[in-house]
């Protein structure tokens, strides 16, 4: 097992992936977790800094129905 030195990028990509698989928009995800649409878009943006808490990460995982470890797991080929 190795450290993922791009963990935030992995999480961002997985949030986008699972959100789209679930058929949710960023606005719907924002509403489900009680955050602003702009903040959710920022979390998913590769241009944004590392700006989300463990609590936010947890809420997003619950809203998407995906475990936190799956959101943090690099996808094959990445």
C-alpha positions in Angstrom: 0.0 0.0 0.0 1.3 3.4 -1.0 0.4 7.0 -0.1 -1.6 8.7 -2.8 0.2 12.0 -3.2 -2.6 13.4 -5.2 -5.4 12.4 -2.8 -7.4 15.6 -3.2 -7.4 15.1 -7.0 -8.4 11.4 -6.5 -11.3 12.5 -4.3 -12.4 15.2 -6.7 -12.5 12.9 -9.6 -14.4 10.3 -7.7 -16.9 12.8 -6.4 -17.6 13.8 -10.0 -17.7 10.2 -11.2 -20.1 8.9 -8.6 -22.3 12.0 -8.8 -22.7 11.5 -12.5 -23.3 7.8 -12.1 -26.1 8.6 -9.7 -27.5 11.1 -12.2 -27.0 14.1 -9.8 -26.1 17.6 -10.7 -23.7 19.6 -8.6 -26.7 21.7 -7.5 -28.5 18.6 -6.3 -25.4 17.4 -4.4 -25.0 20.8 -2.8 -28.6 20.7 -1.6 -28.2 17.2 -0.3 -25.2 18.1 1.8 -26.4 21.6 2.8 -23.6 23.5 1.1 -23.6 26.1 -1.7 -23.5 25.1 -5.3 -20.4 27.2 -5.8 -18.6 25.4 -3.0 -19.5 22.0 -4.5 -18.3 23.1 -7.9 -15.1 24.4 -6.2 -14.5 21.0 -4.5 -14.8 19.2 -7.8 -12.5 21.7 -9.7 -8.9 20.7 -10.3 -8.0 24.4 -10.1 -9.2 24.8 -6.5 -7.1 24.4 -3.4 -7.4 21.8 -0.8 -10.4 23.3 1.0 -12.8 20.7 2.3 -13.1 19.2 5.7 -13.5 15.6 6.7 -17.1 16.4 7.7 -17.8 17.7 4.2 -16.1 14.6 2.7 -18.3 12.4 4.9 -21.6 14.3 4.0 -20.7 14.0 0.3 -20.1 10.2 0.7 -23.4 9.7 2.4 -25.3 11.8 -0.2 -23.7 9.8 -3.0 -24.2 6.4 -1.2 -20.5 5.7 -1.6 -18.1 4.9 1.3 -15.4 7.4 2.1 -12.8 4.8 1.3 -14.2 4.3 -2.2 -14.1 8.1 -2.7 -10.5 8.1 -1.7 -9.5 5.1 -3.9 -7.6 5.8 -7.1 -9.3 4.4 -10.1 -7.6 1.8 -12.3 -5.4 3.4 -14.9 -4.8 6.6 -12.9 
